[in-house]
């Protein structure tokens, strides 16, 4: 099974660049990435992105915190394009599970990306609410778990085992920190891994010999010492 690579970015030029690359199968965005990209008008900026990303799946997240408003935003975002996945957080800022919203949208055939998942218990709750005939993604934040000293692999293995018989439901490895995470995701047969552009570029150098890496590393140190005109 292929582990698909999504690019985690909202920058228009970067999406335009990677949309043409076969290594990238789709894109994920969030309100923080949209702000970092300089978006002022959320809808206008998203539609601009969709003019260059017309076929590959791309996720746009709701930013309402009230369930009723969240639903309104979700229905609007869904209309932006056939390749759009509506990103819904597993809970709102008050810790309330968004199960009713997930169920309503999924039952209405709206493709969802359930985000900010950190536990297998959350995966199970989301899985129960998803319509198994509707395409859906469950995004588990591996990198942020690792940052806090937690091993994400057990949660992923259980989640993948739970959903593997349902072709429409995919598990996504989120908050990727290093290129090796791609190897880990492949080993456990994770459906998707999303990563920033820098790490996608690093994957292109997989297979490079350690001998060449040693020489390149030393060359880098030497070049920087000469640029700084260091003397002892």
HELIX and SHEET records of a PDB file:
HELIX    1   1 UNK A   12  UNK A   18  1                                   7    
HELIX    2   2 UNK A   31  UNK A   36  1                                   6    
HELIX    3   3 UNK A   42  UNK A   52  1                                  11    
HELIX    4   4 UNK A   67  UNK A   78  1                                  12    
HELIX    5   5 UNK A   99  UNK A  107  1                                   9    
HELIX    6   6 UNK A  120  UNK A  129  1                                  10    
HELIX    7   7 UNK A  142  UNK A  147  1                                   6    
HELIX    8   8 UNK A  153  UNK A  163  1                                  11    
HELIX    9   9 UNK A  180  UNK A  187  1                                   8    
HELIX   10  10 UNK A  197  UNK A  203  1                                   7    
HELIX   11  11 UNK A  210  UNK A  227  1                                  18    
SHEET    1   A 9 UNK A   4  UNK A   8  0                                        
SHEET    2   A 9 UNK A  26  UNK A  28  1                                        
SHEET    3   A 9 UNK A  57  UNK A  61  1                                        
SHEET    4   A 9 UNK A  84  UNK A  89  1                                        
SHEET    5   A 9 UNK A 112  UNK A 117  1                                        
SHEET    6   A 9 UNK A 136  UNK A 141  1                                        
SHEET    7   A 9 UNK A 169  UNK A 174  1                                        
SHEET    8   A 9 UNK A 192  UNK A 195  1                                        
SHEET    9   A 9 UNK A   4  UNK A   8  1                                        
END                                                                             
